[in-house]
C-alpha cells in the first residue's frame, strides 16, 4: 500500500531559504538549497542515499572528498573508490557539514545489503505499477519508483521478466524483516561471493550453523571472520545478521559474519548525526510537554522535543511505520538520538510527460512546476546518468517522483527522482501527461491538482463518480487523484481521473 502524506503550507520565511543554481556536475547537480550562513552545523556521521557527484551528495549536503586519499571508500564489496559509487547507494560519510549545504568528508563507507541470485519477481498486485517485489536468496525486496535501477529497467521489472544474473542491493530493513531498496543493480553471477542479510530464525553453535530465512549458514569457527565486535556467543541472541561467503544451493558457507546494516547508523567519536531511514516503530507521545515523544528507525530511538523542527509539513501522527524520512540530531547515548530536524524523504506526488520552460533549478511538465534540490537524483531509464542541464526539452518523456509542497500561492513538486525515458516520445504522446497529487479544488467542470487547473467533466471520472468526489472533498477529506490528461492549445483536459485509494484494494 502506498503511503501519502498531506502537505500543507511549509511556512518558509521570505528570504530565509533560496534555491541555488544547479551546477553541471553529477546526478544531483550540486547547489541545492543555498543558505547564507556558512557556519558548522554538525560534526559526526551522515548516512543516506547518494543523490549526485562532483563531490558526493548525501542528505542534501555536498561533501567534498578532497581530503580522502584517492577518494577511497571503505568497503569489502568491490566499491572501493568514489568513482564506483552510484546514486541511490546508501553511504556513510564521516566528517562535518555546514549551514550553506556543503561539508567535508573524512571517511566514506559502503556495504551492500544483499548480493546474489534472484528468485521470483512479482509486480504490484493492484496493477498500479507502484512497486515490484524481488525474492533475493529468500529475502523480500521492494523496488519502487524512487529506487535507482541499473542494468535493467523498472518497466522490465514490472513485466516480471526473470532475472538470471545476480543483483547488488542497497536497502533499508523494514520492521517486518523485508527490505526497501534505494539501489539495485544487475551484476554478473558469482556464487563464491554472495552477501545475505536477514532475520536469524534458528542458531545451533554446536553444529556451527544458523538459518536466515530459507538459507542455512554454516561456518568454521576457526576460520570465519566476525565483524563489529561480534563473537560466536553473540549469535545466540542475534535478531539479524549479515553473512558473506559461498552459496551452494540453500547453504551458505560463511567467510564473514557481521551485525546487520543498522551498524551504519552507529555513533562515532562525534555526537552529531543526520540519517535517512525507514521508520520501524511509529511515534508515540510521552511526558507533559506539547511535543515530547519518540519513534525508532535504523535501530535507533529518535526522541522528539518541543524544539524539534518538523519540515515538509509533517505532523507527529504522520511519523508512522514504513515512512522514509531524514533526521538530523545528536546522540544522547549510543542508541538514542535527539532530533533537531525531521524531513520527509518519501514521495507523495508525481508527474510524467515532456519537459517545457526550464529555468535554472525549475522546470515544468504538463503545467506542474518541478523544483530541483540537492537531494534530487537524475537518471535515464536505461540506467545511465544525466543532469538537469541535459534534460530533453519537448521531445522525450520524463517522470518525476517527489514531495508536494506549497510556498505562498505556489504549489510545486520538490523532486526526489527525475527519470528520462531512453527513447524519444512518439509525436502523438507529446501532449499527453500523467500526474498524481492532492485535490485542492473541484467544480462540476474542473479540478485543480498540483497547482494545475484541468478541465474535467463527469465523463472523465473512472472508478468513482464525480458527485462522490465532490461530496467527499466538500466534507474535508484529503483526496489523492491520479489524472491522465492532455493539452489542447493553452488548456489542459482530463482524459481519465482515478481516486488513488482504488490502487490499494
C-alpha positions in Angstrom: 0.0 0.0 0.0 1.3 3.4 -0.9 1.6 5.9 1.9 0.6 9.5 1.3 1.3 12.5 3.5 -0.9 15.6 3.3 1.5 18.5 2.7 0.3 21.9 3.9 2.0 25.2 3.6 5.6 24.9 4.6 6.0 28.3 6.1 9.4 29.3 4.9 10.2 32.9 5.9 10.8 35.1 2.9 14.5 35.5 2.3 15.5 32.7 4.6 15.9 30.0 2.0 16.5 30.4 -1.7 17.1 27.8 -4.4 20.6 27.8 -5.6 22.0 27.4 -9.1 22.4 23.8 -10.0 25.9 23.0 -11.4 26.6 20.8 -14.4 28.3 18.1 -12.3 26.8 14.8 -11.3 23.3 13.5 -10.7 22.0 16.0 -8.2 24.0 18.6 -10.0 25.3 20.4 -6.9 23.9 23.5 -5.3 20.6 22.5 -3.9 19.2 24.7 -1.1 21.6 27.6 -0.6 21.7 29.2 2.8 23.6 32.4 3.5 25.2 31.3 6.9 28.2 29.1 6.3 28.8 28.1 9.9 29.4 24.5 11.1 26.1 22.7 11.6 27.2 19.3 12.6 30.2 17.0 13.1 29.8 13.3 13.0 28.2 10.9 10.6 25.8 11.4 7.7 24.1 8.3 6.4 21.8 8.2 3.4 21.4 7.5 -0.3 23.8 9.3 -2.7 22.0 11.8 -4.8 24.8 13.1 -7.0 28.5 13.7 -7.6 31.1 16.4 -8.3 31.9 15.8 -4.6 29.4 13.4 -3.0 25.8 14.5 -2.2 24.2 12.8 0.8 21.2 14.0 2.8 21.2 17.3 0.9 24.9 18.1 1.7 27.6 18.4 -0.9 30.5 16.7 0.8 34.0 17.5 -0.5 36.1 14.3 -0.7 39.4 16.1 -1.5 40.9 15.2 2.0 40.4 11.5 1.5 43.5 9.9 -0.2 42.5 8.6 -3.6 38.9 9.3 -2.7 38.8 5.8 -1.2 35.6 4.1 0.0 35.8 1.6 2.9 34.1 -1.4 1.6 34.6 -5.2 1.2 32.1 -5.3 -1.7 34.3 -4.0 -4.5 33.1 -0.4 -4.1 36.5 0.9 -3.1 36.5 4.4 -4.6 34.2 7.3 -5.0 34.1 6.7 -8.8 32.5 3.3 -8.2 29.6 4.7 -6.2 26.2 5.3 -7.8 23.1 7.4 -7.0 20.8 5.5 -4.7 23.6 3.6 -2.8 23.3 4.1 1.0 26.6 5.7 2.0 28.0 6.6 5.4 30.0 9.8 5.4 32.1 10.8 8.5 33.0 14.5 8.6 31.3 17.8 9.1 28.6 19.8 7.4 27.7 23.4 7.3 24.7 25.7 7.1 25.3 26.5 3.5 24.7 22.9 2.4 28.4 22.0 2.0 30.5 19.7 4.0 33.9 18.0 4.3 34.2 14.2 4.3 36.9 12.5 6.3 35.8 8.9 5.5 33.3 7.1 3.2 31.9 3.7 4.0 29.7 1.5 1.8 28.3 -2.0 2.3 25.9 -4.0 0.1 22.7 -5.2 1.9 22.2 -8.2 -0.4 24.3 -9.6 -3.3 23.3 -12.8 -5.0 20.7 -14.7 -7.1 17.1 -13.6 -7.6 14.1 -15.9 -7.3 10.6 -14.6 -8.0 9.9 -11.2 -9.5 6.3 -10.0 -8.6 4.7 -6.8 -9.8 2.4 -4.7 -7.7 -0.7 -6.9 -7.5 -3.0 -3.9 -7.6 -1.9 -3.3 -11.2 -1.0 0.3 -10.4 2.7 -0.4 -11.0 3.9 1.4 -7.9 6.3 -1.3 -6.8 7.9 -4.7 -7.6 8.9 -7.3 -5.1 12.0 -9.4 -5.6 13.0 -12.5 -3.7 16.8 -12.4 -3.2 18.0 -15.5 -1.5 14.6 -15.7 0.2 14.6 -12.1 1.3 11.8 -9.9 0.2 13.0 -6.7 -1.5 10.6 -3.9 -2.5 11.7 -1.9 -5.6 9.6 1.3 -6.2 9.8 4.3 -8.4 12.2 6.0 -6.1 14.7 3.1 -6.4 17.7 3.7 -8.7 17.7 0.8 -11.1 20.9 -0.2 -13.0 21.4 -3.0 -15.6 17.7 -3.3 -16.2 14.7 -1.0 -16.2 11.8 -0.5 -13.8 9.5 -1.3 -16.7 11.2 -4.7 -17.2 10.8 -5.5 -13.5 7.1 -4.6 -13.7 6.7 -7.1 -16.6 8.1 -9.7 -14.2 10.9 -10.7 -16.5 13.0 -13.3 -14.7 16.5 -12.2 -13.6 19.1 -14.9 -14.4 22.0 -12.8 -13.3 22.7 -11.7 -9.7 21.8 -8.4 -8.1 23.5 -5.9 -5.9 21.1 -4.3 -3.4 21.5 -1.3 -1.1 18.4 -1.1 1.0 16.7 -0.3 4.3 15.5 -3.1 6.5 11.8 -2.6 7.5 10.1 -3.6 10.7 8.6 -6.8 9.2 12.1 -8.0 8.1 11.6 -7.1 4.4 13.8 -4.6 2.6 13.1 -1.4 0.7 15.7 -0.8 -2.0 17.4 2.6 -2.6 19.5 1.0 -5.3 19.5 -2.3 -7.3 21.9 -3.3 -10.0 22.2 -6.4 -12.2 25.7 -7.9 -11.8 27.5 -11.0 -13.2 26.7 -14.2 -11.3 29.3 -15.3 -8.7 28.1 -17.9 -6.2 31.5 -17.7 -4.5 30.9 -14.1 -3.4 27.4 -13.5 -2.2 26.1 -11.4 0.7 23.0 -12.2 2.7 21.3 -10.2 5.4 18.1 -11.0 7.3 16.4 -12.2 10.4 18.0 -15.1 12.3 15.5 -17.9 12.8 17.5 -20.6 14.4 21.0 -21.0 15.9 23.0 -24.1 16.7 26.5 -23.2 17.7 27.3 -26.9 18.4 26.7 -27.6 14.7 28.3 -24.2 13.7 25.2 -23.1 11.8 22.2 -20.8 11.8 19.4 -20.0 9.4 18.4 -16.8 7.8 15.1 -17.2 6.0 15.4 -20.2 3.6 19.2 -20.2 3.8 21.3 -22.3 6.2 24.5 -20.6 7.1 27.5 -22.8 8.1 30.8 -21.6 9.4 34.2 -22.8 10.6 34.7 -21.1 13.9 38.5 -21.2 13.4 38.4 -19.5 10.0 35.3 -17.3 9.8 35.8 -13.6 10.4 33.5 -11.9 12.9 32.9 -8.2 12.5 31.9 -5.3 14.7 33.0 -7.0 17.9 30.7 -9.9 17.3 31.6 -13.3 18.8 30.2 -16.8 18.3 28.4 -16.5 21.6 26.6 -13.4 20.4 24.9 -15.5 17.7 22.5 -17.0 20.2 20.9 -13.6 20.8 21.2 -12.0 17.4 18.0 -10.9 15.7 19.5 -10.1 12.3 22.9 -10.8 10.8 24.9 -10.1 7.6 26.9 -13.0 6.1 29.3 -13.1 3.1 30.6 -16.3 1.5 29.9 -19.1 -1.0 26.4 -20.2 -1.8 25.7 -23.9 -2.6 22.0 -24.4 -3.2 20.4 -23.3 0.1 23.6 -23.5 2.1 25.9 -20.5 2.5 29.5 -21.3 3.7 30.4 -18.1 5.6 33.7 -16.3 5.3 32.5 -13.3 7.3 29.6 -12.8 9.8 28.7 -9.3 11.0 25.9 -7.4 12.6 23.2 -6.2 10.2 23.3 -2.9 8.3 21.9 -1.0 11.3 25.6 -0.6 12.2 25.9 2.0 9.5 24.0 4.3 11.9 26.2 3.7 14.9 27.7 6.5 16.9 31.3 7.6 16.3 33.6 9.9 18.3 31.4 12.9 17.4 27.8 13.2 18.6 26.0 14.7 15.6 24.2 12.6 13.0 22.0 13.1 10.0 20.5 9.9 8.6 17.8 8.7 6.2 15.9 5.5 7.0 12.5 3.9 7.2 10.6 4.3 10.5 10.5 1.0 12.3 8.0 1.9 15.1 5.6 4.8 14.9 5.8 7.9 17.0 4.3 7.7 20.5 3.9 10.7 22.8 5.3 10.8 26.3 5.7 13.3 29.1 3.8 16.5 29.8 5.2 18.9 27.1 3.5 19.9 23.9 5.5 17.6 21.6 7.7 15.1 23.5 7.8 11.6 22.3 9.8 9.1 20.3 9.9 6.6 17.4 12.5 4.2 16.1 14.4 4.0 12.8 17.7 2.4 11.8 17.8 0.6 15.1 18.0 4.0 17.0 15.4 5.6 19.2 14.7 9.1 17.9 13.5 11.5 20.6 11.3 14.4 19.6 11.3 17.5 21.7 9.4 20.8 21.7 12.4 22.3 19.8 12.4 19.7 17.0 11.7 21.3 13.6 9.2 19.4 11.5 9.8 20.2 7.9 7.6 19.5 4.8 4.5 20.0 7.0 4.9 16.6 8.6 2.8 16.2 11.7 3.7 13.9 14.5 0.8 11.5 13.8 2.2 11.0 10.3 5.5 9.7 11.6 4.3 6.1 11.2 5.9 2.7 10.4 7.3 2.4 6.9 7.7 6.1 6.1 11.1 7.2 4.7 12.4 10.3 6.5 15.6 12.1 7.2 16.5 13.1 10.8 19.2 15.5 11.9 20.2 15.5 15.6 22.7 14.4 18.2 23.3 11.3 20.2 22.2 11.3 23.9 23.5 7.8 24.2 24.7 5.0 21.8 21.1 4.2 20.9 19.2 7.4 21.4 19.2 10.5 19.1 17.5 13.8 20.0 16.1 15.1 16.8 16.7 18.7 15.8 15.0 18.5 12.4 12.9 15.9 10.6 12.3 15.9 6.8 10.1 13.8 4.6 12.0 11.7 2.0 9.1 9.7 0.8 7.5 10.7 -2.5 3.8 11.6 -2.4 3.3 13.2 -5.8 4.4 12.6 -9.4 4.1 13.9 -12.9 5.0 12.4 -16.3 5.4 14.0 -19.7 7.7 16.1 -21.8 9.6 19.0 -20.2 8.9 22.6 -21.0 10.3 26.0 -20.0 13.3 25.1 -17.8 14.9 27.9 -15.8 17.8 27.3 -13.5 16.6 24.7 -11.0 13.0 24.7 -12.1 11.2 23.1 -15.0 7.6 22.3 -15.9 5.8 19.2 -17.1 2.1 19.5 -18.1 1.8 22.7 -16.2 3.3 21.2 -13.0 6.2 23.2 -11.5 9.1 20.9 -10.5 11.9 22.2 -8.3 15.3 20.5 -8.0 17.2 20.3 -4.8 20.5 18.7 -3.7 18.6 15.5 -2.8 17.3 15.1 -6.4 18.6 12.1 -8.3 18.7 12.3 -12.1 18.8 9.1 -14.2 17.9 7.7 -17.5 15.6 4.6 -17.8 18.4 2.5 -19.3 20.5 3.1 -16.2 22.8 5.8 -17.5 23.2 9.1 -15.7 22.1 12.6 -16.7 21.7 16.0 -15.2 19.3 19.0 -15.0 21.2 20.7 -17.9 20.9 17.6 -20.1 17.1 17.2 -19.7 15.4 16.9 -23.2 13.0 19.7 -23.9 9.8 18.9 -25.6 10.9 15.6 -27.1 11.3 12.8 -24.5 9.1 11.7 -21.6 10.4 12.5 -18.2 8.9 11.1 -15.0 9.2 12.9 -11.6 8.7 11.4 -8.2 8.7 13.9 -5.4 7.1 15.8 -2.5 4.1 18.1 -3.0 4.8 21.5 -1.4 3.3 24.9 -1.1 5.1 28.2 -0.7 2.8 31.2 -0.6 0.5 30.7 -3.6 2.9 28.4 -5.4 2.3 24.7 -5.5 5.1 22.5 -6.8 6.8 19.2 -6.6 10.2 19.1 -4.9 11.8 16.3 -7.0 13.4 13.3 -5.3 14.0 11.4 -8.6 13.9 12.5 -12.2 13.9 9.7 -14.8 14.3 10.3 -18.5 12.9 7.8 -21.0 15.5 6.1 -23.1 13.6 6.8 -26.3 12.2 9.9 -28.0 8.4 10.1 -27.5 6.0 9.4 -30.3 4.5 12.5 -31.8 1.1 11.6 -30.5 2.4 11.4 -26.9 4.0 14.9 -26.8 0.8 16.5 -25.4 -0.1 13.6 -23.1 0.6 13.8 -19.3 0.0 12.0 -16.1 0.1 13.3 -12.6 -0.7 12.2 -9.1 -1.3 14.6 -6.2 -3.8 16.1 -3.7 -7.0 17.6 -5.0 -7.2 21.2 -3.9 -10.3 22.4 -5.8 -13.1 20.9 -7.8 -16.1 22.2 -9.7 -18.6 20.5 -12.0 -16.2 21.3 -14.9 -12.7 21.5 -13.5 -10.2 20.1 -11.0 -7.0 21.6 -9.5 -4.2 19.2 -8.7 -0.5 20.2 -8.1 -1.4 23.7 -9.0 -2.8 22.8 -12.4 -6.3 23.7 -13.5 -7.7 20.9 -15.6 -11.0 20.8 -17.5 -12.8 17.7 -16.1 -16.4 16.9 -16.8 -18.4 13.9 -15.4 -17.3 11.6 -18.2 -13.6 11.8 -17.2 -14.1 10.0 -13.8 -13.3 6.4 -14.0 -13.7 4.4 -10.7 -15.6 6.9 -8.7 -18.4 9.2 -10.0 -17.8 13.0 -10.0 -20.6 13.6 -7.5 -18.9 11.3 -4.9 -15.5 13.1 -5.3 -17.2 16.5 -4.9 -19.1 15.4 -1.8 -16.0 13.8 -0.1 -13.9 16.9 -0.9 -16.6 19.2 0.5 -16.6 17.1 3.6 -13.0 17.9 4.1 -11.5 14.6 3.1 -8.0 14.6 1.7 -8.2 13.0 -1.8 -5.3 11.9 -3.9 -6.1 11.8 -7.6 -4.3 10.1 -10.5 -5.0 12.0 -13.7 -4.3 11.3 -17.3 -4.7 14.5 -19.3 -3.8 16.2 -22.5 -3.0 19.7 -23.7 -5.2 21.5 -26.3 -3.9 25.0 -27.0 -3.4 26.6 -23.6 -5.9 24.3 -21.9 -5.4 21.0 -20.1 -8.2 18.5 -20.4 -8.7 15.4 -18.2 -8.9 12.1 -20.1 -9.2 9.8 -17.0 -9.4 10.5 -13.3 -9.0 7.9 -10.6 -9.1 8.1 -6.9 -5.7 6.8 -5.6 -7.3 4.7 -2.9 -8.5 2.2 -5.5 -4.9 1.1 -6.2 -4.7 -0.3 -2.7 -7.6 -2.7 -2.8 
